[in-house]
């Protein structure tokens, strides 16, 4: 039996809504304020929260924010009064799953809760199932557009989180940064053949050359090839550009902290610091990053 926490400061409204839910087969509990609801969830997490939007003290909008922060898998449905549309819209943007106008609660609350719980259950089951996935492999062929890099990094981070829900959040951020640096290197230094010395010099020359070569042949037609392989124990990310490559032996030692201040070595320094293993191919147009997922922090094999 699904448990629904009803957050409603009006006792009459709370009894009406709780009775409606109990008649539909839900276990309904009532909190008279947002503060009471958050405290109750600390010891006994419900399957769903249905909250009034306008309340003294902690508002429905703030309840949404707190539930999302503390219990991200618990959906919140808003019960909105006439004239609260703007606040409801903000609450939806903050993470509320749906809303029901109070004048339609009798007809729409139960089916809305059922639909939302079905989706939440499927999401939890998917997350649980992904933890048993032995491996998955994905290949991307990307244009030289840096705006594509953050979504790719986020995609990798979500894949890791699905396999290891206890993976350290700071390490997860570091994985994203390492992939970002490797991707930008592949686009700018690899495909566009822009040397690090221009970036080291500063000014607008570096950025202006990027803009120009994005529209020139052969640079504009080159792509970045990304292969991501996730297993239960590690992430392997291979990034290859279509440029002429470089001699990795000529790059300043990325593990030497003395190179931390060098603009040209910053990206590789971050990559080597954040990943468990980093290798280049002989041509110098491909980098392979490995990060252990299970028991993170050790060296991947």
N, C-alpha and C positions, 0 to 999 in steps of 0.2 A: 504494500500500500504506500503510495507516494505521499510524502509529508510536505505540506504547504504552510509557510509562515505568513500570516496575514498581519500587516502593519497598518493599524488604523486607530486614530485617536478618538474617534466617536464610538462609544460602547454599543450604541444601537446598530450602527453600520457594521461594526466588527462582528456582532452576533449574527446579523443577517448573512454576511459573507461566509462566516465559518459554517453556518448551517447549510448554506447552499453547497459548499464544497464537500461537507460530510455526506450530504444526500447523494452526491455524485461519486462517492467512494474514496475520497481523499481523507487523509488524517490532517485536520486543520488545527493549527495553533495560532494564538493571537498575541501580538505585542502592541501595547498602547502607545508606543513612541518609537522613533528611530533608534534612540539610544538603547532602549530595552531590546529591540530586535537584534542589534549588533552584539549586545552582551549575550543574548540567548544563543546566537549562532556560534559563539565561542566554545560552547560546551556540547551543542547538539545541532549539527548542520542539517538544515532541511534540503529537500530536493529542489524547491523553488520558493521564491519570495514574491508575494503580491502586496504592493505597498501603495498607500495613499500618497499623493504627490505633495499636497499642501498640508503641512503639520507644524505645530510649534516645536521648537528645539531643532533636532536633526530633520531636515526636509527629505522628501522622497528622492530628490536629486542627490543629496548627500548620502542617502542610504545606498543608492546605486553605486556611487563612487567607492564607498567602504566595502560593499559586498564584492565588487569587482577586484578590489585590492587584496582582500583577505580570503575570498572564496571564489576564484575566477571561473569555476565550472558551475556555479549556482546561478541560474538565470533569474532575472528580476522583471516582473510585469508591473506596469504602472496602472493605477486607477485614477483617472483624471477627471477633475471637475470642469465645468464650463468656464472658459476664460484662462485656462492654464496651459494653453497650447504651446506658447513660447518656451515655458519651463520644461514641458514634456519633450519638446524637440531637443532641448539641451541634454536632457536625461538619456534620450535615445542615442545621442552622439557620444555620451559618456559610457554607454555600454548596456543600457536597458534592452531587454529582448523584445518587448512589445508593450502595448498599452490597450486599456479598455476604458471608454468613457463611463463614468459612474452611472449615468442614466441607462447604460446598456449592460450593466454588470450581470443582471439576472439572465440575460440571453447569451452573452458573449464571453463571460469570464471562464466558465468551465471548458468550452471548446478551445479557447485560447491557451489555457493552462495545459490541456491535453496535447495540443500540437507542439507547444514549446517544450514540454517534458520529453516528447518523442524525439525531438531534434537534439536536446541535451543528452539524452540517453545514448543516441547514436554517436554523438561526439565523444562521450566517455568510452564507449565500446571501441570506437575507432582508435582512440589513444591507447587503450589497453591492448588491442590487437597489434598495433604497430610495435609494441614492446617485444612481441614474439616474432617479428619479421627478421629473418636471417640476414637478408641483404637486399639492397635496391640500388639501381644504377640509372643515372639520368645524364643525357648529353644535351648541351646547349651550344648554339652557334650564334654569337652576339655581334651586333654592330659596334663600332667604336663610340659608344654613347655611355658616358659615366653614370647617367641617370638609371641605367639598367643594373648597376652594381649593387646598390643597397637592397633591392628586392631579391637579388640572387643570394646575398649574404643572409638575409632574413629567412629565405627558403632553407638554407643549410642549417641555420640556428634552430628552426622549428623541427627539422628532421632529427637533430641531435636531442632536442628536448623530448620528442616523442619516444625515443629509445631509452633515455636516461632522465627521468623527471627530476632527479636530484643533482643533475649536472650543475656545477657552480655557475651562477649567473655572470660573474665577472669573467670567467674563462669563456663563457659563451660569447660575451661581447668581444673578447680578444680574438676568437676565431673569426668573427665577422670583420674585424679590423684587418686581420692577416689576409683574408680573401679580398677585401677591398684594395689593399695595397698591391697585391699580386695582379689583380685585374687592371688597375690603372697603369701599372708598369707595362702590361701586355699591350694595352691600347696605345699609350703615349710613346713609350720607348721602343716597343716592338713593332706594332703596325704602322705608326706614324713616323718612326725613326727619328725621334727627337732626343738628342743627347742630354744626359744629366747635367752637363756643364752649363747649359742655358738656364736650367732651373736654379743651379747654384748661384748664377750671376744675379738672379732676381729681376725685378722690373716686369714690363709687359711683353717682352720679346718672346718668352716661353709660351704664354697664353695666346699671343697673336699667331705664332707658328702653328699651334694646335688648330686654331680656327681655320687657318688657310689650308692646311693639309687635309682636313676633314672634307674639303671640297675638291681635292686634287687627286688625279691618278698617279701612281697605283694605290696610294694610301687609303683613299676613301672606300675602295672595294674590299679591303682586307677585313677579316673577321677574327674574333677570338673564340676558340673552341674550348669548352669547359666540360669535363667529365667528372661527375660526382658519384662516388660509391660510398654508401653507408651500410655498415654491418652492425651487429650487436656490440662490437667492441671498438670500432674505429671509423673515422671519416678519412677518405682519400679524395683529394681534389687535385685534378690535373688541369692546368691552364696552359694553352698553347696559342701563340699568335702566328701570323703569316708573314712576319717580317724576316729580315736576313739573319737575325740572331746576334749573339755576342759571345765573347769569351768569358765564361763565369770566373775563370782564374784571375781576370783583371779587375774584378770588383773588390773594393776594400772589404776586409774581413768583417762580415755582418755580425759576428759574435763579439767583436772587440768594442767595449764601451767607449773607447777613444773616438770611434767613428759616429757616436751618437749625435754630434753637432753637425755632421755633414748632411746637407739636404739630400744629396744623391744617394746616401747610404741609409737614410731614415727608414724607407719602406722595407728594405731587406732586413734591417735590424729588428723591426717590429715582427716581421714574418718569422724570423729565426727564433725570436724570444717567445712568441706565442704558440708556435706549432711544435710538435714532438719530433718531426723529421722533415727536412727540406732538401730536395735534390733538383738539379737541372739536367737536361739532356745535353749531349755533346754539341748540338747545333746552337744551344743557348736561346732557343725560342720556346722552351717549355719548362715549367716549374711544377713540381709535385709536392703537395703539402699533405702531411699525415697528422691526425690528431686522435689520440685515444679517447674513447667515449666511456667505456666501463673503467672504473678506477682511474679517473682522469688525473693527470699529473705525472703518471709514469710514462716511460718511453714505449711507443708503439713498435711492434715487431715488424 
